[in-house]
Amino acid sequence: MTNKFTTAKEIAKKYELSYQTINRYSDTGLLNVAFKKGNVRYYDRLHIQRRLSQISRMTREGYSLALIRKKLLGI
């Protein structure tokens, strides 16, 4: 796999988040899965860095995940 993509396990380890958190973010539309291979989800590394920073900031400000999703999607 190229360095452009990363897995949920790698994201969890690098950003000190639980695997379940990464899956929740994916399932609620906060993180976009680039593609799946078997049961493994792959994410674009550049997108992940930027998006997790935004989610972290808004979470600290007290926003719910549903509201964060709306803000990120421009709804």
C-alpha angles and dihedrals in degrees: 000000000000123000089252092080135052137185130238090252091054091048091049092052097044097046096033094240127136120258087238090057091054090049091048090051090050094046092050093048098251093117122039118222109223092200143326128236110190106314094335120103118210123205132194106254096218092050091049095053093050096041096047089051090053093046092048093050094048092045090054088050089057102254119149119236090251091055092044089054091051092049093048092049093045094240 
